[in-house]
Amino acid sequence: MTKRFLPAATLGRALVPGALLVLAVPSLAYAHTATVTVTSPGATMGPATPFTGVSSHADCAHGLVSGGGIDQAEGDDRSGNGNHVMGVAPSADGVTEFTGAPGVVGHDVTHWLAFGGSGSNSSLTFSSTPYALCLSSHQVRHTQVVMNKATGPSASQTAKLVVATCPKGTRLIGGGARTTPASVGSLKPIASFPTFNDAAHDFGQKAAADGETNPDSWTAVGGIGGGRDSGNTTYAYAICTGDHVNAKDLTTKVGFSEVSGPTTAGTRLTATVGCASPAGDRRHGNGRDAWQLVSGGAATSGGDVTTTDFSKAGSGGTHLAGSYPSDSAGTPVADGTTAPASWAASVHVGGSPSPNTYTDVWALCLNTQHGNGER
């Protein structure tokens, strides 16, 4: 253990008669760890009318937002086919969206927005529950949000892919996706995942694979069924470490899982993945895993998203119904939970069968064992 000794002048004042008392201040050996706490205010009801949306937010009283999610309830009948995720995104105040010029749009954000939308079917039982992951860490004292956006998708049964990339020298710790407007009922984000801005990943069109380390970008994919173009826009958000955080002392790792389905109209499938640690990869002294879940992603796709460019599911009506921190069974964690174990992705098929459909889920994990993270 490294020790810091007081200067001689200070030691002189610390002498006790009859004995030499040497004061040593041990270094904070375990201060360079991270704590992730989930906050959630509970469900926001709606939308109760077709072609509208609702928004809700979760907030960090302590720490900074590293990521966040949403879980939806569709009701018990076919009206539930119309409820879908419209977006998950960081916010400076819990109300305002980052929708202006692309680039670095915010710093040290502590709020997370979740949006739900309805298609031609709606129900009083619809709801959306937001989740914020609040990171308290000596390593990551500052963060920044990078936003990118693109017009579209516009034509029926198409998708628009957008990539937000962290500034050089920083580390990606989370991200989100958003589509507007809610009045286009079949428009929604169908994918939100970590990736790399390099040729091997086709500059964000291929997702980060299980076990890959230090992704630098976040991809959002907007999809549309039989809808129209009303100024449709897809937004991608990357949450990155701040400029004064030493990224060399931080490592992130991706957990990924892909499950076939759902394909039957009106059904829902949930998949999960966690932050598994290799044998012996533990924090000093306390036996806990060195990898902490700091964010996650979800997609409904045509499969093989880590080896081929992203492709849509077999039906334009298939949509995300959840992307949230969970236990290993896919149950959302409660407000105040620390160190969530897993991330869940939930996909819902609309009113038509959806062949060649897969549910994809990502966990983004931060290694908090080494380094002090501060320049």
Secondary structure by P-SEA (a helix, b strand, c coil): cbbbbccaaaaaaaccccbbbbbbbcccccccbbbbbbbbccccccccccccccccccccccccccccbbbbbbccccccccccccccccccccccccccccccccccccbbbbbbbcccccccccbbbbbbbbbbcccccbbbbbbbbbcccccccbbbbbbbbcccccccccccccccccccccccccccbbbbccccccccccccccccccccbbbbbbbbcccccccbbbbbbbbbcccccccccbbbbbbbccccccccccbbbbbbcccccccccccccccccccccccccccccccccccccccccccccccccccccccccccccccccccccbbbbbbbbccbbbcbbbbbbbbbbbbcccccccc
